[in-house]
Amino acid sequence: MPNDRKINSTAACISFMLEGCELKKVRSNSRMYSRFFVLDADMRSVRWEPSKKDSEKAKIEIKSVKEVRVGKKTPVLRSNGLSDQFPDECAFSIIYGDNYESLDLVASSADVVSAWVMGLRYLVSYGKHTPEAPGTGHPSLRTSWISSVFDLADLEKSGRIPVSRAVQLIKALNPGMKTSTIELKFKELQKASERPAAEVACDLFVEVYCELCTRPEIFFLLVQFSSNKEFLGLKDLLMFLEVEQGMEGVTEEKCLEIVGKYEPSKEGREKGYLAIDGFTRYLLSADCSIFDPQHRKVCQDMAQPLSHYYISSAHSACLLEDNFWGRSDISGYISALGLGCRSIELVLWDGPEGEPVVYTSPSAASCVPFRAVVGMIDQHAFTASAYPLILCLVVRCSAPQQRLAAQCLRKTLGEKLYLEPPNPAASYLPSPEQLKGRILIKGKKLPPGCEDSEGEVSDEEEGWELARRLGQEDREGDFEGSRRGQRYWEMCSFSEVEAGRFANECPAELVSYNKRFLSRVYPSPMRIDASNMNPQDFWKCGCQMVAMNYQTPGLMMDLNTGWFRQNGACGYVLRPAIMREEVSYFSANAKDSLPGVPAQLLHLKVISGQNLPKPKGSGAKGEVVEPYVCAEIHGIPADCAEHRTKTALQSGDNPVFDESLEFQINLPELAVLRFVVLDDDYIGDEFIAQYTIPFECLQPAPDASLCLQNALVSFKELCGLTPAANMKQCILTVAAWLLHSDSAPSVTLNLAEQYPPMEAQGPIPDLLRKVLTAYETLQRASCLLLLLLLCSLAAGRQSLPECCRQKTCSCRIYDLLHGMGNHAAGILTLGKRKSVPPAFQSRLYRLLHSSGNHAAGILTMGKRGEHPGTACHNALGCPTGTDAQPMPALQGTDASPASARECQGHSEKDLTKSQAQGAAKSFY
């Protein structure tokens, strides 16, 4: 764009289009021709020249435009001859006419694309109701607000303020923006207008602010939903929250609350308008975070046995650096406890003054008195979490100093110290809820018959004295022995190497062991740099306590910190049910989908970044940042995957990516998503930022109807068609690809089925594989929507047509199901069936049942026989015709009077809507 000016308003988009620019027109034969495109003065059509066509034909009327797509979203732009000639962000297509023809264009930059796309979409939506052009004497809501901010800063009321003050003002309004970026923009615009000065006027301040603080991708989103040109009214915001964000139960009062919280202008707050600055603030706020707010507080069942939870654990928390030269300091414990750590390690040694001290090894640079550490624990143990704290004592001191340590613990911690003897009749440890506010001691077990000793303590006997006095026990390193005859209050401590061996050689046995007993994994002594092991390697085996070096940042610590955020950062996370239930079987090394656990698809769209800093210590490219985003899934082997976006070249601090990524998650409860932003450098990619979030904490997707709508749009888009196209056009398009493909891939479409499946036979190209995946997603979304519909109907049984509740006539609901090949006898059955004869399995039942969930099913399995049309005089629109005819008796074991009550949704016990929807979610 001229002078690299950014688009910061709809008026600027329209103005740019009226001036026109050169674009490359792409033909179906993969050739590109440079043409000058311009918007007519009456804003009714787009023209291009030169053209061999008549000037009246070399144009597209705005009213005929069906859709404007960004990127290579049509078959022409996806053709092999063009795929590498230009970047995706520089392409866009105009779909127009009754035949949905496409005008495929390539621009010189993404900014030019943004201007045309925003302008065209605005004109398609609002026609000639165009925004006021700059300088018409009608300042916008945003301009009025920025001017009022300038007036407040103009202390002398001279109409001008110093450049330095203007820079600080913009920086205060946009924290994170670099001072050098603001100063450079002032110099650039002053030079362009030939008015360099030490002071700036209001109009220049407004222009600089709009240039720097308008994010085109957010403005583009606002324009899509705005019915009031350049701001969102309450109804617009309501639609955005419901349609785009998938929020439920949103009211205008809630929208007014959002406007009041984020809209900076007083006029906007009073009128209920959310302009671009308020909208940007809202999107960047915690209210729009990808993190589900329900998980910001304790949201899991805390009444399970202690062995059913992952426990946040620290190793050598007193060290501030590495294990060899690191300095010990009490602040390390305070920091770990503040992060929700619920298990800390204390290594006790003989102190010089007759009292034990704490440090990791004799080579450590300093030590901390044990009494001071216990005092700190008493003060900070439950600051971040009320759930039990476990002290892992590694005792290397003599028996007399062990006695002093025991006395110190009893005296300082008092009632917080858990000293109750274990219940021999119980089978599991108490729950975190029962142990709230208590401190547990873990130490080595005393050998049988060991007596008090005042003499020296051998290596084998070290630590036994203190453990005996405090009544807690610990087995170390004997996994096979622990499995035989171990009592529930005993636990095993494994070194990293030993636990890794068990995880590889007998993962299922290790998972089974951890269902009842606690286990702790500590880092290898070879990690003298205090580096961390991968906690996922042991979490997937059910190991509850994986001790981490909290003082060492990096990938492993990111995973640990992110993982324990999911339950209010209380330090306890409930393990997946498949790892807790005694009858379940799970192998940690599963490389495929798990029986009974339906896989989920995760769709991510990486839009943009804001105010990205230069990597610390980097100076190879000056101030230039060329970032890309890498999305990683960490979990069981079947889930581990990584995808990255393209590099945003020369994008400055606010890169735009606009890319979609997709992952299949086979065990969602153990999956962690990590975003990493890296600076693309030829020497080596450098770290900029990261964000780690458990899969279960991702904000829930929109409801089933929107999921179906999105699946439809995705499938049609992959086929290169507009959302207005029908399924027949999609199938014909895919068929055309197959017929004209050089590799001759084979795909079967079974038309004998009422809901035809589309399956690949042998290897197929990546694009076609995505098409088939989208088609399968569409099938699943359709079935889920139908299932939720039936649940809702069963919940509101009183408003259901009589013909739907009595199996005596044909109605619209029955016809809908029957037309899909489903011969369900009734609406719902909520009881489980141990086995369902094939004769009673509907097509829809078999399709849903194949997902791996065997909750017998929500739908009844009996078949209806064919019967003539019947009369139904219900106001809800059931078909009319002859009198109702009795339905033929059902064939099979369910052909009994009880089945009639079953069809009516359990007439003796009504279901609430939430219960019905909950049943549907558990089924699918």
C-alpha positions, 0 to 999 in steps of 0.5 A: 500500500502507498507509504505502507499505511495501515487500514484503520477504518471502513472509510479508509478501505472504501477510499482505497478502493475508490483510488484503485490499485493493481492486482493480478487476475488468475485464470483457470489455465493458471496464468496471471494477468496484471489489471487495474481494479477500482471501485466505481464512484457510485460504489455499485460495482468493481471494474478492471482494465485493460480488458478484451471484454466490453467495459460494461462486462469487465465489472462485477456488481456488488449486489451479485457478490455472494462471498469474499474469501481470503487465501487460496480457497478456490480450485483455481488458486489451489492448482499445482501450477500456482501453489508456490508462486505467491503466499496464501495471505496475498490471495483472495477470491470474489464469488459472484453470480447465480452460478457462483463464479469466482474472480481470483486475485493476487495482491502485492501484500496482505494489507492490500488484501485486507483493504479490499476484503474489508471494503467488499464485505462491508459493501455486500452487507450494507450496500450504499449505507457507507461510512462517512469519509474522513473530513466530512465534519462528522467525527466518529465515536472513536475520533471524538474519544481520542480528541477528548484524550488529547484535550486532557493532555493539552494542559496549556489549551494551545491545541498542541502538545509536545511530541514526548507527551504524545508518545507517552500518552499513546504508550499509556493507552496501549501498554506493550507498544515500543516507544521507538515505534511511536516516535518513528510513526510521528516522524514519518507522518510529520515528514509526509505532511511537511510539518516537522515540529517539536509539538503535534496538533490534535489531527496528527495525534488522532492519525498516529493513534489510528495508524498504530492502534488499529489491528486490521484483523480485529477491525475486520471482525467488528465490521462483519458483525456491526450494523452501525458501521464502526461500532457494535451495538448491544444486539451486534455484540449479542450476535457476536458472542452467540455466533462467533464465541459460542456463548450461551445464555447471553443477555443484553444486560450482559452485553451492557456490562461488557461495554461498561467494562471495556469501552473507553469513551464515555459516549459509548458507555452511555449509549451501549456502543463498543467501538474498535478500541473497546472491542480490542480490549475485550478480545485481549482480556481474561473474559475472552481467554481460551482458558475456561473460567470454570477451571480457575477455581477447584472444580473436580471431585476432591473426595477421592482417595489421595492416590487418585490425584496427580500431586504438584511436587518439587525437588530441591526447591531450596536451590536457586541454581544447579545442584552442584554450585547452587545456593540454598535459600528459603525463598525457593520454598516460598516460591514453590508453595506460592505456585501451588506445590503440594509436595516439597523435599527436605534433605536433612544433614547434621548442622554445625551447632547441634541442629539439623540443616537443609541442603541438597548435598555437601557440595552445595554452596550454602545451607538453611537451618531446618528450624527456619524451614519449618517456620516458613512452612507453617506460615506459607503451607496453605497460602495458595492451596488449602489441600494437604502438603506432603513433606518428603524427608530425606534424612542424612543426619544422626539420631540425636539431630533426628530427635530435634527435627521431630520435636521441631516439627511437632512443636512448630506445626502443631495440629497441622501435622497429621499423626493419626495412625492408618486404619487397617480396615481401609483399602485407600488413603484418605481424600484431599478433602478429608486432609484439608489443612493438614501436613503429611510426612513421607520418609523411609520405613523403619526396619522391624524391631529397630530400637532407639540408638544414641550411637552412630547411624549407618547408611542403611539406618539413616532416616529410620528414626525420624520416620518411626517417630512420625509414624509414616512409611515409604518403600524405595525402589522395589516395584515388584515387592511393593505390588505384593503385600504392600499396605495402602499407606506405603508408597514407592519412590523411583528414580527417573531411570528406574521409573522410565524402565518400568514405564517401557517394560510394564506400563499397564502394570505400573498404571494398575499399581498406581490405582491404589498406591502413591508413587513418587519419581525424582530426577536422576542424580546425573542432572547436576544442572538441575534440568527437568525430566518430562513429567508426561512420561510418568503421568501417563503411567499414573505416577502421582508425584513427579518431582520437578526442579522449580528453579529451572524454566523450560518446556518441562516446567511449562508442562508442569505449571500448565497442567496444574492450573486446571483445578484452581491451581490447588496442586491436585488434579484428578486422574482420568477415570480409565486410570482410577477404575479397578476394572479398566485397562490402560497401557501408557504406550498406546499409539492408537485410539483407546477402546471406550474413549472417543477421540476428539478433533481439536481445531485451532485458528491462530489469528495474530499477535500483538506487541511481540518483544525481541527475544532476550539477548538477540541482536542478529536482526536489529529490532526486526521480529519474524515470528511463527507459532508452533502448537504442540500436543503433549500426552500419550504417544498417540496424541503427541504432535506438532504443527506450525504456522508460516513465518510472518516476514517483516511484520513488525510487532503485530504479526498476522498469521490467520492459519488453521491447525488440526489435531486428533486427541485420543485421550483428552483428559491427559493432553496438554496444548502448548503454544510457542512463539519463536523468532525465525532466524537463520542462526537458530530460532529463538524463544519469544513466548509460550502458553500451556493449557490442558485440553480439558481447560479449553473453552467449550466449542459452540453448541451442536447446531453451530458445530454442524454449521461449521462442519458444513462450511468447512466441508464446502470450503475444502471442496472450493465452494461457497457456503451457499452450495448444496451437498450435491455440488460438493460431491460432484466437485470431489468426483471431478477431482478424482477423475482428473487426478494423475495419481488416480486415488480411489474413494468409495461413496456407498449410496446403498446407505441412507447416510452414505459414507465416503471412504478412501481405498489406499493412499490419497493426497493430503487435501483429499484426506482433509475433505474426507475428514471434514465429511466424517465430521459433518456426519458426526455433527449431524447425528449429535444434533439430532440426538440433542434434539431428541433429548430436548423433545423427551425433556419437554414431553408435555409439548410433544405431539401426541402422535410422537408419544404414542406409537400409532401414527406417522409424524414429521419427527418419525418421517425425518428419522425414517427418511435417514434410514433410522427405524427407531421405535420411540424417542428415548430409552435411558436404561442400559441394555446389556445386549441389543439384537441386530434386528433392533439396531437402527442405522443411527444407533449403529453409527453412534455406537461405533464411536466406542461408547457403549452406554446402551443407548439413548435411542430405542432399538425397536423397528417400526413396520410400514404403515399408511399415512394417518391423521394428526390434528396437532398444532405443531404441524403433524401430517393430516390424512386418514384416521390413525391406524394401529402400528404392527407389533414389534418383533423381538424381545422388546415387543411388550407393553413396557416398551410403550412407556419407554417410548414416552420418555419414562412417563413415571419420571420426567427428565429435565433438559439439562439431564437429557443433554447430559445423557447425550454428551455421555453417550456421544 
